Amino acid sequence: MDISRDIRTLDELKQDTSAFMRDVRSRRRPVVITANGEPDMVIIPATLLRDKMTALKAACELAAV
């Protein structure tokens, strides 16, 4: 985890949402959003989530055999 890039504040998200979202999409990494200095939510690019769900489904199918 790159703390300077993977943990961001809600204010950073609000300041330039378009640039923030472009950065998240291009890096294909989850970003932890903090509010009042505490972790509040995680933004995950849809492509990354899809890939992880596909891998999880495959692992579950293998485990069921």
PyMOL Python script that loads the backbone (N, CA, C, O; Angstrom):
from pymol import cmd

cmd.read_pdbstr("""\
ATOM      1  N   MET A   1       0.843  -1.177   0.000  1.00  0.00           N
ATOM      2  CA  MET A   1       0.000   0.000   0.000  1.00  0.00           C
ATOM      3  C   MET A   1       0.883   1.234   0.000  1.00  0.00           C
ATOM      4  O   MET A   1       1.831   1.344   0.778  1.00  0.00           O
ATOM      5  N   ASP A   2       0.551   2.159  -0.891  1.00  0.00           N
ATOM      6  CA  ASP A   2       1.258   3.433  -0.980  1.00  0.00           C
ATOM      7  C   ASP A   2       0.420   4.468  -0.228  1.00  0.00           C
ATOM      8  O   ASP A   2      -0.561   4.985  -0.765  1.00  0.00           O
ATOM      9  N   ILE A   3       0.804   4.768   1.005  1.00  0.00           N
ATOM     10  CA  ILE A   3      -0.001   5.632   1.873  1.00  0.00           C
ATOM     11  C   ILE A   3      -0.275   6.982   1.226  1.00  0.00           C
ATOM     12  O   ILE A   3      -1.370   7.521   1.383  1.00  0.00           O
ATOM     13  N   SER A   4       0.678   7.533   0.513  1.00  0.00           N
ATOM     14  CA  SER A   4       0.483   8.861  -0.083  1.00  0.00           C
ATOM     15  C   SER A   4      -0.508   8.837  -1.239  1.00  0.00           C
ATOM     16  O   SER A   4      -1.038   9.886  -1.605  1.00  0.00           O
ATOM     17  N   ARG A   5      -0.773   7.672  -1.826  1.00  0.00           N
ATOM     18  CA  ARG A   5      -1.691   7.582  -2.969  1.00  0.00           C
ATOM     19  C   ARG A   5      -2.938   6.758  -2.670  1.00  0.00           C
ATOM     20  O   ARG A   5      -3.987   6.998  -3.268  1.00  0.00           O
ATOM     21  N   ASP A   6      -2.847   5.800  -1.762  1.00  0.00           N
ATOM     22  CA  ASP A   6      -3.955   4.873  -1.515  1.00  0.00           C
ATOM     23  C   ASP A   6      -4.845   5.286  -0.344  1.00  0.00           C
ATOM     24  O   ASP A   6      -5.911   4.701  -0.149  1.00  0.00           O
ATOM     25  N   ILE A   7      -4.435   6.263   0.424  1.00  0.00           N
ATOM     26  CA  ILE A   7      -5.267   6.798   1.502  1.00  0.00           C
ATOM     27  C   ILE A   7      -5.442   8.284   1.236  1.00  0.00           C
ATOM     28  O   ILE A   7      -4.474   9.043   1.264  1.00  0.00           O
ATOM     29  N   ARG A   8      -6.685   8.700   0.977  1.00  0.00           N
ATOM     30  CA  ARG A   8      -6.970  10.087   0.614  1.00  0.00           C
ATOM     31  C   ARG A   8      -8.106  10.616   1.472  1.00  0.00           C
ATOM     32  O   ARG A   8      -8.869   9.841   2.048  1.00  0.00           O
ATOM     33  N   THR A   9      -8.217  11.909   1.557  1.00  0.00           N
ATOM     34  CA  THR A   9      -9.267  12.510   2.368  1.00  0.00           C
ATOM     35  C   THR A   9     -10.520  12.760   1.533  1.00  0.00           C
ATOM     36  O   THR A   9     -10.471  12.834   0.305  1.00  0.00           O
ATOM     37  N   LEU A  10     -11.619  12.885   2.225  1.00  0.00           N
ATOM     38  CA  LEU A  10     -12.874  13.217   1.571  1.00  0.00           C
ATOM     39  C   LEU A  10     -12.763  14.577   0.892  1.00  0.00           C
ATOM     40  O   LEU A  10     -13.327  14.785  -0.183  1.00  0.00           O
ATOM     41  N   ASP A  11     -12.046  15.493   1.508  1.00  0.00           N
ATOM     42  CA  ASP A  11     -11.844  16.820   0.903  1.00  0.00           C
ATOM     43  C   ASP A  11     -11.116  16.726  -0.435  1.00  0.00           C
ATOM     44  O   ASP A  11     -11.451  17.452  -1.371  1.00  0.00           O
ATOM     45  N   GLU A  12     -10.119  15.835  -0.538  1.00  0.00           N
ATOM     46  CA  GLU A  12      -9.417  15.651  -1.804  1.00  0.00           C
ATOM     47  C   GLU A  12     -10.373  15.161  -2.882  1.00  0.00           C
ATOM     48  O   GLU A  12     -10.315  15.611  -4.027  1.00  0.00           O
ATOM     49  N   LEU A  13     -11.244  14.245  -2.514  1.00  0.00           N
ATOM     50  CA  LEU A  13     -12.231  13.724  -3.453  1.00  0.00           C
ATOM     51  C   LEU A  13     -13.169  14.837  -3.911  1.00  0.00           C
ATOM     52  O   LEU A  13     -13.490  14.931  -5.095  1.00  0.00           O
ATOM     53  N   LYS A  14     -13.607  15.673  -2.983  1.00  0.00           N
ATOM     54  CA  LYS A  14     -14.537  16.760  -3.298  1.00  0.00           C
ATOM     55  C   LYS A  14     -13.899  17.847  -4.169  1.00  0.00           C
ATOM     56  O   LYS A  14     -14.571  18.434  -5.017  1.00  0.00           O
ATOM     57  N   GLN A  15     -12.607  18.115  -3.964  1.00  0.00           N
ATOM     58  CA  GLN A  15     -11.947  19.220  -4.669  1.00  0.00           C
ATOM     59  C   GLN A  15     -11.946  19.038  -6.182  1.00  0.00           C
ATOM     60  O   GLN A  15     -12.248  19.981  -6.914  1.00  0.00           O
ATOM     61  N   ASP A  16     -11.617  17.859  -6.654  1.00  0.00           N
ATOM     62  CA  ASP A  16     -11.566  17.608  -8.099  1.00  0.00           C
ATOM     63  C   ASP A  16     -11.947  16.155  -8.349  1.00  0.00           C
ATOM     64  O   ASP A  16     -11.095  15.299  -8.587  1.00  0.00           O
ATOM     65  N   THR A  17     -13.240  15.905  -8.289  1.00  0.00           N
ATOM     66  CA  THR A  17     -13.744  14.537  -8.386  1.00  0.00           C
ATOM     67  C   THR A  17     -13.344  13.874  -9.699  1.00  0.00           C
ATOM     68  O   THR A  17     -12.977  12.699  -9.704  1.00  0.00           O
ATOM     69  N   SER A  18     -13.407  14.596 -10.798  1.00  0.00           N
ATOM     70  CA  SER A  18     -13.063  14.009 -12.104  1.00  0.00           C
ATOM     71  C   SER A  18     -11.619  13.535 -12.149  1.00  0.00           C
ATOM     72  O   SER A  18     -11.343  12.423 -12.600  1.00  0.00           O
ATOM     73  N   ALA A  19     -10.706  14.358 -11.690  1.00  0.00           N
ATOM     74  CA  ALA A  19      -9.289  13.984 -11.681  1.00  0.00           C
ATOM     75  C   ALA A  19      -9.048  12.833 -10.710  1.00  0.00           C
ATOM     76  O   ALA A  19      -8.266  11.926 -10.990  1.00  0.00           O
ATOM     77  N   PHE A  20      -9.722  12.878  -9.576  1.00  0.00           N
ATOM     78  CA  PHE A  20      -9.595  11.820  -8.573  1.00  0.00           C
ATOM     79  C   PHE A  20     -10.022  10.480  -9.178  1.00  0.00           C
ATOM     80  O   PHE A  20      -9.323   9.476  -9.039  1.00  0.00           O
ATOM     81  N   MET A  21     -11.173  10.476  -9.847  1.00  0.00           N
ATOM     82  CA  MET A  21     -11.695   9.242 -10.433  1.00  0.00           C
ATOM     83  C   MET A  21     -10.790   8.750 -11.568  1.00  0.00           C
ATOM     84  O   MET A  21     -10.573   7.546 -11.701  1.00  0.00           O
ATOM     85  N   ARG A  22     -10.264   9.660 -12.381  1.00  0.00           N
ATOM     86  CA  ARG A  22      -9.325   9.270 -13.437  1.00  0.00           C
ATOM     87  C   ARG A  22      -8.106   8.574 -12.837  1.00  0.00           C
ATOM     88  O   ARG A  22      -7.647   7.551 -13.346  1.00  0.00           O
ATOM     89  N   ASP A  23      -7.593   9.139 -11.753  1.00  0.00           N
ATOM     90  CA  ASP A  23      -6.422   8.574 -11.091  1.00  0.00           C
ATOM     91  C   ASP A  23      -6.724   7.167 -10.554  1.00  0.00           C
ATOM     92  O   ASP A  23      -5.919   6.250 -10.717  1.00  0.00           O
ATOM     93  N   VAL A  24      -7.875   7.006  -9.922  1.00  0.00           N
ATOM     94  CA  VAL A  24      -8.258   5.700  -9.370  1.00  0.00           C
ATOM     95  C   VAL A  24      -8.396   4.673 -10.498  1.00  0.00           C
ATOM     96  O   VAL A  24      -7.907   3.549 -10.391  1.00  0.00           O
ATOM     97  N   ARG A  25      -9.068   5.078 -11.580  1.00  0.00           N
ATOM     98  CA  ARG A  25      -9.250   4.154 -12.714  1.00  0.00           C
ATOM     99  C   ARG A  25      -7.915   3.760 -13.336  1.00  0.00           C
ATOM    100  O   ARG A  25      -7.682   2.583 -13.609  1.00  0.00           O
ATOM    101  N   SER A  26      -7.043   4.730 -13.562  1.00  0.00           N
ATOM    102  CA  SER A  26      -5.780   4.446 -14.247  1.00  0.00           C
ATOM    103  C   SER A  26      -4.842   3.591 -13.396  1.00  0.00           C
ATOM    104  O   SER A  26      -4.085   2.782 -13.933  1.00  0.00           O
ATOM    105  N   ARG A  27      -4.885   3.762 -12.090  1.00  0.00           N
ATOM    106  CA  ARG A  27      -3.999   3.003 -11.208  1.00  0.00           C
ATOM    107  C   ARG A  27      -4.545   1.616 -10.893  1.00  0.00           C
ATOM    108  O   ARG A  27      -3.790   0.714 -10.532  1.00  0.00           O
ATOM    109  N   ARG A  28      -5.890   1.443 -11.035  1.00  0.00           N
ATOM    110  CA  ARG A  28      -6.543   0.160 -10.781  1.00  0.00           C
ATOM    111  C   ARG A  28      -6.224  -0.382  -9.390  1.00  0.00           C
ATOM    112  O   ARG A  28      -5.910  -1.559  -9.215  1.00  0.00           O
ATOM    113  N   ARG A  29      -6.317   0.521  -8.399  1.00  0.00           N
ATOM    114  CA  ARG A  29      -6.082   0.136  -7.009  1.00  0.00           C
ATOM    115  C   ARG A  29      -7.179   0.731  -6.142  1.00  0.00           C
ATOM    116  O   ARG A  29      -7.673   1.821  -6.431  1.00  0.00           O
ATOM    117  N   PRO A  30      -7.564   0.032  -5.088  1.00  0.00           N
ATOM    118  CA  PRO A  30      -8.539   0.609  -4.163  1.00  0.00           C
ATOM    119  C   PRO A  30      -7.942   1.819  -3.444  1.00  0.00           C
ATOM    120  O   PRO A  30      -6.734   1.885  -3.216  1.00  0.00           O
ATOM    121  N   VAL A  31      -8.798   2.764  -3.095  1.00  0.00           N
ATOM    122  CA  VAL A  31      -8.378   3.958  -2.363  1.00  0.00           C
ATOM    123  C   VAL A  31      -9.234   4.060  -1.102  1.00  0.00           C
ATOM    124  O   VAL A  31     -10.461   3.989  -1.168  1.00  0.00           O
ATOM    125  N   VAL A  32      -8.584   4.224   0.034  1.00  0.00           N
ATOM    126  CA  VAL A  32      -9.283   4.417   1.302  1.00  0.00           C
ATOM    127  C   VAL A  32      -9.563   5.906   1.448  1.00  0.00           C
ATOM    128  O   VAL A  32      -8.655   6.729   1.335  1.00  0.00           O
ATOM    129  N   ILE A  33     -10.826   6.251   1.702  1.00  0.00           N
ATOM    130  CA  ILE A  33     -11.223   7.638   1.911  1.00  0.00           C
ATOM    131  C   ILE A  33     -11.393   7.852   3.407  1.00  0.00           C
ATOM    132  O   ILE A  33     -12.083   7.092   4.086  1.00  0.00           O
ATOM    133  N   THR A  34     -10.749   8.905   3.908  1.00  0.00           N
ATOM    134  CA  THR A  34     -10.873   9.211   5.334  1.00  0.00           C
ATOM    135  C   THR A  34     -11.775  10.422   5.536  1.00  0.00           C
ATOM    136  O   THR A  34     -11.845  11.318   4.695  1.00  0.00           O
ATOM    137  N   ALA A  35     -12.450  10.421   6.656  1.00  0.00           N
ATOM    138  CA  ALA A  35     -13.255  11.570   7.077  1.00  0.00           C
ATOM    139  C   ALA A  35     -12.936  11.808   8.545  1.00  0.00           C
ATOM    140  O   ALA A  35     -12.995  10.887   9.360  1.00  0.00           O
ATOM    141  N   ASN A  36     -12.604  13.023   8.870  1.00  0.00           N
ATOM    142  CA  ASN A  36     -12.217  13.378  10.241  1.00  0.00           C
ATOM    143  C   ASN A  36     -11.049  12.530  10.737  1.00  0.00           C
ATOM    144  O   ASN A  36     -10.984  12.177  11.915  1.00  0.00           O
ATOM    145  N   GLY A  37     -10.133  12.208   9.835  1.00  0.00           N
ATOM    146  CA  GLY A  37      -8.938  11.463  10.198  1.00  0.00           C
ATOM    147  C   GLY A  37      -9.119   9.968  10.372  1.00  0.00           C
ATOM    148  O   GLY A  37      -8.171   9.271  10.732  1.00  0.00           O
ATOM    149  N   GLU A  38     -10.314   9.463  10.125  1.00  0.00           N
ATOM    150  CA  GLU A  38     -10.593   8.034  10.287  1.00  0.00           C
ATOM    151  C   GLU A  38     -10.997   7.419   8.950  1.00  0.00           C
ATOM    152  O   GLU A  38     -11.651   8.081   8.144  1.00  0.00           O
ATOM    153  N   PRO A  39     -10.619   6.159   8.698  1.00  0.00           N
ATOM    154  CA  PRO A  39     -11.078   5.501   7.474  1.00  0.00           C
ATOM    155  C   PRO A  39     -12.599   5.481   7.439  1.00  0.00           C
ATOM    156  O   PRO A  39     -13.247   5.156   8.434  1.00  0.00           O
ATOM    157  N   ASP A  40     -13.167   5.831   6.283  1.00  0.00           N
ATOM    158  CA  ASP A  40     -14.621   5.925   6.182  1.00  0.00           C
ATOM    159  C   ASP A  40     -15.182   5.024   5.091  1.00  0.00           C
ATOM    160  O   ASP A  40     -16.226   4.398   5.278  1.00  0.00           O
ATOM    161  N   MET A  41     -14.492   4.953   3.947  1.00  0.00           N
ATOM    162  CA  MET A  41     -14.971   4.112   2.856  1.00  0.00           C
ATOM    163  C   MET A  41     -13.810   3.753   1.952  1.00  0.00           C
ATOM    164  O   MET A  41     -12.714   4.302   2.059  1.00  0.00           O
ATOM    165  N   VAL A  42     -14.085   2.804   1.048  1.00  0.00           N
ATOM    166  CA  VAL A  42     -13.083   2.390   0.073  1.00  0.00           C
ATOM    167  C   VAL A  42     -13.710   2.524  -1.309  1.00  0.00           C
ATOM    168  O   VAL A  42     -14.836   2.079  -1.534  1.00  0.00           O
ATOM    169  N   ILE A  43     -12.980   3.135  -2.225  1.00  0.00           N
ATOM    170  CA  ILE A  43     -13.410   3.225  -3.612  1.00  0.00           C
ATOM    171  C   ILE A  43     -12.592   2.207  -4.394  1.00  0.00           C
ATOM    172  O   ILE A  43     -11.362   2.209  -4.355  1.00  0.00           O
ATOM    173  N   ILE A  44     -13.305   1.337  -5.104  1.00  0.00           N
ATOM    174  CA  ILE A  44     -12.657   0.283  -5.880  1.00  0.00           C
ATOM    175  C   ILE A  44     -13.073   0.435  -7.341  1.00  0.00           C
ATOM    176  O   ILE A  44     -14.269   0.470  -7.631  1.00  0.00           O
ATOM    177  N   PRO A  45     -12.123   0.525  -8.263  1.00  0.00           N
ATOM    178  CA  PRO A  45     -12.495   0.606  -9.666  1.00  0.00           C
ATOM    179  C   PRO A  45     -13.315  -0.630 -10.064  1.00  0.00           C
ATOM    180  O   PRO A  45     -13.006  -1.746  -9.648  1.00  0.00           O
ATOM    181  N   ALA A  46     -14.346  -0.421 -10.861  1.00  0.00           N
ATOM    182  CA  ALA A  46     -15.235  -1.513 -11.250  1.00  0.00           C
ATOM    183  C   ALA A  46     -14.484  -2.647 -11.952  1.00  0.00           C
ATOM    184  O   ALA A  46     -14.809  -3.818 -11.755  1.00  0.00           O
ATOM    185  N   THR A  47     -13.489  -2.308 -12.764  1.00  0.00           N
ATOM    186  CA  THR A  47     -12.733  -3.359 -13.464  1.00  0.00           C
ATOM    187  C   THR A  47     -11.965  -4.228 -12.477  1.00  0.00           C
ATOM    188  O   THR A  47     -11.875  -5.442 -12.659  1.00  0.00           O
ATOM    189  N   LEU A  48     -11.418  -3.624 -11.450  1.00  0.00           N
ATOM    190  CA  LEU A  48     -10.696  -4.382 -10.431  1.00  0.00           C
ATOM    191  C   LEU A  48     -11.660  -5.273  -9.656  1.00  0.00           C
ATOM    192  O   LEU A  48     -11.355  -6.435  -9.385  1.00  0.00           O
ATOM    193  N   LEU A  49     -12.816  -4.733  -9.300  1.00  0.00           N
ATOM    194  CA  LEU A  49     -13.811  -5.522  -8.585  1.00  0.00           C
ATOM    195  C   LEU A  49     -14.255  -6.709  -9.425  1.00  0.00           C
ATOM    196  O   LEU A  49     -14.361  -7.824  -8.913  1.00  0.00           O
ATOM    197  N   ARG A  50     -14.516  -6.482 -10.708  1.00  0.00           N
ATOM    198  CA  ARG A  50     -14.918  -7.567 -11.606  1.00  0.00           C
ATOM    199  C   ARG A  50     -13.847  -8.659 -11.661  1.00  0.00           C
ATOM    200  O   ARG A  50     -14.162  -9.846 -11.580  1.00  0.00           O
ATOM    201  N   ASP A  51     -12.591  -8.259 -11.799  1.00  0.00           N
ATOM    202  CA  ASP A  51     -11.493  -9.235 -11.856  1.00  0.00           C
ATOM    203  C   ASP A  51     -11.403 -10.038 -10.557  1.00  0.00           C
ATOM    204  O   ASP A  51     -11.211 -11.254 -10.587  1.00  0.00           O
ATOM    205  N   LYS A  52     -11.542  -9.360  -9.425  1.00  0.00           N
ATOM    206  CA  LYS A  52     -11.476 -10.046  -8.125  1.00  0.00           C
ATOM    207  C   LYS A  52     -12.653 -11.001  -7.950  1.00  0.00           C
ATOM    208  O   LYS A  52     -12.487 -12.100  -7.420  1.00  0.00           O
ATOM    209  N   MET A  53     -13.840 -10.589  -8.391  1.00  0.00           N
ATOM    210  CA  MET A  53     -15.019 -11.451  -8.276  1.00  0.00           C
ATOM    211  C   MET A  53     -14.878 -12.688  -9.170  1.00  0.00           C
ATOM    212  O   MET A  53     -15.279 -13.784  -8.780  1.00  0.00           O
ATOM    213  N   THR A  54     -14.315 -12.517 -10.353  1.00  0.00           N
ATOM    214  CA  THR A  54     -14.075 -13.652 -11.256  1.00  0.00           C
ATOM    215  C   THR A  54     -13.095 -14.631 -10.612  1.00  0.00           C
ATOM    216  O   THR A  54     -13.308 -15.843 -10.650  1.00  0.00           O
ATOM    217  N   ALA A  55     -12.028 -14.106 -10.026  1.00  0.00           N
ATOM    218  CA  ALA A  55     -11.041 -14.964  -9.367  1.00  0.00           C
ATOM    219  C   ALA A  55     -11.658 -15.676  -8.163  1.00  0.00           C
ATOM    220  O   ALA A  55     -11.383 -16.853  -7.932  1.00  0.00           O
ATOM    221  N   LEU A  56     -12.477 -14.978  -7.407  1.00  0.00           N
ATOM    222  CA  LEU A  56     -13.130 -15.577  -6.246  1.00  0.00           C
ATOM    223  C   LEU A  56     -14.089 -16.689  -6.669  1.00  0.00           C
ATOM    224  O   LEU A  56     -14.140 -17.744  -6.037  1.00  0.00           O
ATOM    225  N   LYS A  57     -14.837 -16.452  -7.726  1.00  0.00           N
ATOM    226  CA  LYS A  57     -15.761 -17.474  -8.236  1.00  0.00           C
ATOM    227  C   LYS A  57     -14.991 -18.720  -8.660  1.00  0.00           C
ATOM    228  O   LYS A  57     -15.402 -19.840  -8.357  1.00  0.00           O
ATOM    229  N   ALA A  58     -13.874 -18.525  -9.363  1.00  0.00           N
ATOM    230  CA  ALA A  58     -13.054 -19.660  -9.805  1.00  0.00           C
ATOM    231  C   ALA A  58     -12.506 -20.428  -8.597  1.00  0.00           C
ATOM    232  O   ALA A  58     -12.488 -21.659  -8.598  1.00  0.00           O
ATOM    233  N   ALA A  59     -12.064 -19.710  -7.581  1.00  0.00           N
ATOM    234  CA  ALA A  59     -11.524 -20.362  -6.387  1.00  0.00           C
ATOM    235  C   ALA A  59     -12.610 -21.157  -5.680  1.00  0.00           C
ATOM    236  O   ALA A  59     -12.361 -22.267  -5.209  1.00  0.00           O
ATOM    237  N   CYS A  60     -13.805 -20.602  -5.603  1.00  0.00           N
ATOM    238  CA  CYS A  60     -14.923 -21.322  -4.963  1.00  0.00           C
ATOM    239  C   CYS A  60     -15.293 -22.569  -5.747  1.00  0.00           C
ATOM    240  O   CYS A  60     -15.594 -23.605  -5.154  1.00  0.00           O
ATOM    241  N   GLU A  61     -15.277 -22.487  -7.060  1.00  0.00           N
ATOM    242  CA  GLU A  61     -15.577 -23.654  -7.887  1.00  0.00           C
ATOM    243  C   GLU A  61     -14.520 -24.743  -7.691  1.00  0.00           C
ATOM    244  O   GLU A  61     -14.854 -25.927  -7.633  1.00  0.00           O
ATOM    245  N   LEU A  62     -13.255 -24.351  -7.589  1.00  0.00           N
ATOM    246  CA  LEU A  62     -12.190 -25.327  -7.364  1.00  0.00           C
ATOM    247  C   LEU A  62     -12.319 -25.969  -5.984  1.00  0.00           C
ATOM    248  O   LEU A  62     -12.071 -27.164  -5.830  1.00  0.00           O
ATOM    249  N   ALA A  63     -12.699 -25.193  -5.002  1.00  0.00           N
ATOM    250  CA  ALA A  63     -12.839 -25.707  -3.648  1.00  0.00           C
ATOM    251  C   ALA A  63     -13.998 -26.688  -3.527  1.00  0.00           C
ATOM    252  O   ALA A  63     -13.983 -27.574  -2.673  1.00  0.00           O
ATOM    253  N   ALA A  64     -14.992 -26.528  -4.376  1.00  0.00           N
ATOM    254  CA  ALA A  64     -16.171 -27.393  -4.334  1.00  0.00           C
ATOM    255  C   ALA A  64     -15.932 -28.756  -4.971  1.00  0.00           C
ATOM    256  O   ALA A  64     -16.738 -29.670  -4.799  1.00  0.00           O
ATOM    257  N   VAL A  65     -14.844 -28.896  -5.697  1.00  0.00           N
ATOM    258  CA  VAL A  65     -14.554 -30.165  -6.392  1.00  0.00           C
ATOM    259  C   VAL A  65     -14.027 -31.205  -5.450  1.00  0.00           C
ATOM    260  O   VAL A  65     -13.734 -32.325  -5.868  1.00  0.00           O
TER     261      VAL A  65
END
""", "prot")
cmd.dss("prot")
cmd.show_as("cartoon", "prot")
cmd.util.cbc("prot")
cmd.orient("prot")
